[in-house]
Amino acid sequence: MRILQVSDCYLPQVGGIELHVHDLAARQRVYGHSVSVATVTPGPQARGGAVIRLAGLNGLPHPRALVELSHIIGSGGFDVVHVHSSLLSPLAWSAARAASRSSTPAVLTMHSMLPTGRAARALREVLPKVTSEVVWTAVSSVAATALRGVFPDHQVSVLPNGIDPEGWASDGTRTSARPLTIVSVMRTARRKRPLQYLDILAAIRREVPPSIELRAVLVGTGPLDGAISRRLASSGMDRWVSQPGRLSRAEIRDVLHRCDLYLAPATLESFGIAALEARSAGLPVIGMAGGGITDFIEHGTEGFLVDSDNAMAAHAADLLSDQLRLRRMQRHNRQYEPSFSWPHVLELHEDIYAAAGGRGSVRDELSVHQHRGNSSNSNEKRFLREPVRK
């Protein structure tokens, strides 16, 4: 199959969409597909058209980029166009329209949590309409519900991100006498709530008995790095909280293997790949109940789902104070892999592409992992969370 992945942002810029699109294209090539990625992010040229870098202005597509992309799609060189959208993705939206005009099967995946209320009404006016021939998907159940809330006339299926669970797995070996360690991995931007993470850590330290030694790590970099460093220094938390900055995937995996508990404080997380990586490494995850992690974290089993920072701190303190329960939860997460392995996720993509091309029905083929309306579908979530015993 000849596939064109379209994303406004791509490597060498690093983020959730960028890494996912890169990994998805690489995995699809391994499965024998011919895959190109179109983007306006500047960077090195790839051989054989693997990455098509179009002209951009300050992260937005130049008008001639939209014309060029329309010609590329209209040339008939691709069997399906898969566009990856966030709250502002003019290149992806233009690709969806071009695919519709040329009758090229197209899939749109929403990677963000869409707003509600006045902001949603504004988005309906700004987001260009794409025709009903485009198959709409989102990366999680909650993201699909949010997308459908803004565009109630559209059917939305769940098309999650993928992971290699074995690549993150830990054998459970623990260095003796190591302090209990809390970790979070994020871009240190306001939306990810890194300063609130520090507040949660301070609350945990107050609630956990002083006899229990604690350490914490915040992995990642971004615009709030300076504010985080100042907060750590002024509060004295720098004595037990480290800020190593940006790390490679291998380095992040090694950090996770030296930690005991993962916190995900973001309230608008559409998927939560960092939390899924931590869960695959055997760590219990405590995150916000309104985010995408609800598809792979069951409250009380793989971790806890909370509705406030206070509740996150309280659950973390209880778990760190009850090390038998902590170890049981860690063993469970090491023993049972999440269902988001790449072979499974690629199979879902194949089904969605087939439906977009008229070779199947999204309603019939994919009913097991789609839901309608604003209510939660427990069968869908069980399917997405279904663990695989090692």
Beta strands, then each sheet from edge to edge (+ up, - down):
strand 1: 2-7
strand 2: 34-39
strand 3: 51-53
strand 4: 56-57
strand 5: 60-61
strand 6: 80-85
strand 7: 106-110
strand 8: 135-138
strand 9: 156-158
strand 10: 180-185
strand 11: 214-219
strand 12: 241-245
strand 13: 261-264
strand 14: 285-288
strand 15: 303-306
strand 16: 336-337
strand 17: 388-389
sheet 1: 3+ 2+ 1+ 6+ 7+ 8+ 9+
sheet 2: 4+ 5-
sheet 3: 12+ 11+ 10+ 13+ 14+ 15+
sheet 4: 16+ 17-
end
